[in-house]
């Protein structure tokens, strides 16, 4: 899977195992993936991390959504950002919105509805 092949609606979460806010947010993203079913694509991108550390963290948190590995931080660098987590919302027309703050369930549901066009109850 390559991000360039992704079509909306989608939510892409950029995280790392060493990021404390990511540790709290990632289970909420997994819940979104579980509840959205085929209405929404939810993908994680483990960035700037060791593959083993990221995989171990994801396993510990029960993450089963598709997760890409970006050890060289290419995506976050392309976004000209340094802080994590970052969540990108893409609607069916391909328009995107980048959220730069950690999300709780209520805010994630609100932004998914507003910017991806999909309503999911978390």
C-alpha positions as CSV (number, residue, x, y, z in Angstrom):
1,X,0.0,0.0,0.0
2,X,1.2,3.5,-0.8
3,X,-0.4,6.7,0.5
4,X,-0.4,8.1,-3.1
5,X,-2.9,5.3,-4.0
6,X,-5.3,6.2,-1.1
7,X,-8.7,7.5,-2.0
8,X,-11.0,9.3,0.5
9,X,-12.7,9.2,2.8
10,X,-9.7,8.4,5.0
11,X,-7.9,9.2,8.2
12,X,-4.2,9.0,8.4
13,X,-2.5,9.1,11.8
14,X,1.3,9.8,12.0
15,X,2.7,8.5,15.3
16,X,5.8,7.0,17.0
17,X,6.2,4.7,20.0
18,X,8.3,7.3,21.8
19,X,5.6,10.0,21.5
20,X,3.6,10.2,24.8
21,X,0.5,11.9,23.2
22,X,0.6,9.2,20.5
23,X,0.5,6.5,23.1
24,X,-2.9,7.9,24.4
25,X,-4.3,8.7,20.9
26,X,-3.5,5.5,19.0
27,X,-6.1,3.3,20.7
28,X,-8.7,5.9,19.9
29,X,-7.7,5.7,16.2
30,X,-8.0,2.0,16.3
31,X,-11.5,2.3,17.8
32,X,-12.3,4.6,14.8
33,X,-11.0,1.9,12.4
34,X,-13.0,-0.8,14.1
35,X,-16.3,1.2,14.2
36,X,-16.0,2.8,10.7
37,X,-15.9,-0.5,8.8
38,X,-15.8,0.0,5.1
39,X,-17.1,3.6,5.3
40,X,-13.7,5.0,6.0
41,X,-10.0,4.0,5.5
42,X,-8.0,4.4,8.7
43,X,-4.2,4.1,8.4
44,X,-1.3,4.6,10.8
45,X,2.1,5.8,9.8
46,X,4.8,4.9,12.3
47,X,7.5,7.6,11.8
48,X,11.0,8.1,13.0
49,X,10.9,4.9,15.0
50,X,12.7,1.6,15.0
51,X,10.6,-1.1,13.3
52,X,10.7,-3.4,16.3
53,X,9.8,-0.6,18.8
54,X,6.9,0.5,16.6
55,X,5.6,-3.0,16.1
56,X,5.9,-3.9,19.7
57,X,4.0,-0.7,20.8
58,X,1.3,-1.3,18.2
59,X,0.9,-4.9,19.4
60,X,0.7,-3.8,23.0
61,X,-2.0,-1.3,22.1
62,X,-4.0,-3.8,20.1
63,X,-3.5,-2.0,16.8
64,X,-4.8,-4.0,13.8
65,X,-5.4,-1.2,11.3
66,X,-3.0,-1.0,8.4
67,X,0.2,0.7,9.5
68,X,3.0,2.0,7.3
69,X,6.6,2.3,8.5
70,X,8.4,5.6,7.8
71,X,11.7,5.3,9.6
72,X,13.2,8.2,7.7
73,X,10.3,10.6,8.5
74,X,9.6,11.3,4.8
75,X,5.9,12.0,5.3
76,X,6.3,14.3,8.3
77,X,9.2,16.1,6.6
78,X,7.0,16.6,3.5
79,X,4.4,18.1,5.7
80,X,7.1,20.5,7.1
81,X,6.2,19.4,10.7
82,X,8.2,18.1,13.6
83,X,5.8,17.4,16.4
84,X,3.6,14.3,16.7
85,X,0.9,13.1,16.5
86,X,-0.4,14.5,13.2
87,X,-3.8,13.3,11.8
88,X,-4.8,13.9,8.2
89,X,-8.4,13.8,7.2
90,X,-9.2,13.2,3.5
91,X,-12.7,13.5,2.1
92,X,-14.2,11.7,-0.9
93,X,-13.2,14.5,-3.3
94,X,-9.5,14.2,-2.1
95,X,-9.4,17.4,-0.1
96,X,-7.4,17.1,3.1
97,X,-7.3,18.7,6.5
98,X,-4.2,18.4,8.8
99,X,-4.7,18.3,12.5
100,X,-1.6,19.0,14.6
101,X,-2.9,18.3,18.1
102,X,-3.6,15.1,19.9
103,X,-7.2,13.9,19.6
104,X,-9.6,12.3,22.1
105,X,-12.6,10.3,21.0
106,X,-15.1,13.2,20.8
107,X,-12.7,15.5,18.8
108,X,-11.7,12.6,16.5
109,X,-15.4,11.9,15.7
110,X,-16.1,15.6,15.1
111,X,-13.2,16.1,12.8
112,X,-13.9,12.8,10.9
113,X,-17.5,14.0,10.3
114,X,-16.4,17.6,9.4
115,X,-13.4,16.9,7.2
116,X,-13.8,13.3,5.9
117,X,-17.6,13.4,5.6
118,X,-18.1,10.2,7.6
119,X,-20.1,10.0,10.9
120,X,-18.8,7.4,13.4
121,X,-19.8,7.2,17.0
122,X,-16.8,6.6,19.3
